[in-house]
């Protein structure tokens, strides 16, 4: 089984197929995909993060960066790795 990290939430995402699945007989589907956006950028996103991209316009790298910033805020860390105050739910 192969995995790749989502560019937004950094979750290890399963990639179906390949020799690993042949030996384990795993028949699970892929949980994300690589997108080439209109601005030429390319990102691997899990399906949950993919659903968070805008529907009304063509997604760009700026949209992915916005999702990354939101994910870092939700996780309690800033882009530079320092902890931020996250309100408890």
N, C-alpha and C positions, 0 to 999 in steps of 0.2 A: 504494500500500500504506500503510495506516495502522498506527500502533503506539501502545501505551500502556504505561507502566511498571507492573510488578507492585508492589503495595503492600508486599510482604514483601521480595523479593530485589532490587527495583529494576531488573530486567532488562526491556529493551524487548521487548514481546510483540506479535506480529503479529495484526492484526485483519483478517479476510477481508472481502471485499466492497467496495463503494464504487467511485467513479469511477476511482481509481488502478488497481484490478484490471482494470477494463474495458479500459484502454489497454495494460496490460502483459500481458494474457491470463494472469495468475497465477491458478492454481486451487488454491492451498494453503488449508488450513483455519485457522481462528482457533486461537491457542495459549493462550487464557485466557478468563475470563469475569468479569462483575461479579456479586458476590453481595450480596444484601440479607439480613443476618443477623437472628436473632430479636430482638435488642436494638435494631433499627432502624438499625444502622450499615451502611455500604455500602463494599465494597472491590473493586478489580479485582485478581485473582490469576491467575498463570500456572498451568497444570495441575500442575506439579511442587509448587508451594506449596499448591495446593488439596488435593493428596493428603496433605499433612502435617497438615491440620486433623483434630481428633478425630472418630472415627466413632461413638463410643458416646454422645455428647451433641450437642445443637444448638450449633454454633459461635457464639461471640460475639466482640465486639471485643477482649476480653481474650485470646482464643486467637490472634487475628491479631497482637496486640502481643507475645505470647510468641514467635511465629515471627519477628517483626521483630527482637526482641532477640537471638534465636539467630543470625539471619543477620548481624547487626552483629558479634557475637562471632566468628563464623566468618570474617568479612571482616577482622577485626583492628581495628575501630573501635568506640568506645562511642557511645551515643546522642548525646553532646554533640560528636562528631566527633573526639575525641582517640583516639590509637592505643592499643591494648591489646596485652598480650603474648599471642601466639597460639602454642601449641606446634606445632612442625613435625611433619608427618606422615611 
